[in-house]
């Protein structure tokens, strides 16, 4: 029996930042994170800090924080 087409994919990863479960589709040739635009500096920082994928929510939070103007 297959899952309905609109069912959320089963989590196959745990985010090393928040610990939440998420479905990484990179091995399936499409993951929601492919749509995010992260700066090269942020990508480098994340690669140095984490050894595996982060969930979409964490990636969006980090991208927004990196794009926000610095507070004086």
N, C-alpha and C positions, 0 to 999 in steps of 0.2 A: 504494500500500500504506500503510495507516495503522498508527500505533504502537499497541501493546496498551494497553488502558484503564488498567492499573496502572503503565505506564511513566512515569518522571519527565519532566516537561516540559523541552523544550530550553531551555537558558539563553538569555535575550534581553537581559540587562543584566549590567553588571559593577559590583560594589559599590565606591563611591568610598572606603570606609573600609578594607576588607580586600583588595580587588582580585579577590575570588572571583566566579565567574559564578553567576547565579541567574535564575529565571524570574519576572518581574514580571507579574502578571495584572491589574493595575489597568485596563488598556485593555479587558480581557475581562470586566469587571464583577465579578471576584472575584480577590483576591490573599490569600495567607496572612496578610499583615500586617494585613488588615482585622480580624482577630480579636484583635490586640494592643491593650492599653489603655495608651497613653502619656500622661503628664501634659501639660497645656498648656505648661508650662515646657520640658519636654524636646522637644516638637514644635517649639516656637519656636527652641530651640537648634539642632536638627537642620536646620531650614529655613535658618537663618543660616549654618551651617557647610558644608552640602552642597547641591549644585544638582540632584541626582538621588536616586533611591531607594537605600536600603541593603538589604542582604540580610537575611533573617529572623534568621539567627544574630546578626548585629551588632545588630539592633534589640532582640533579646531580651537581649543582654549589656548594652546601654546602659540598657534599662528596669530590669534587675535592679540595676545600679550606682546608678541614680538613686533606686531604692526602698530601697537599703541604708542603715541608719543611719550617720551620719558617725562616723568613728573619732576619739577624743579625742587 
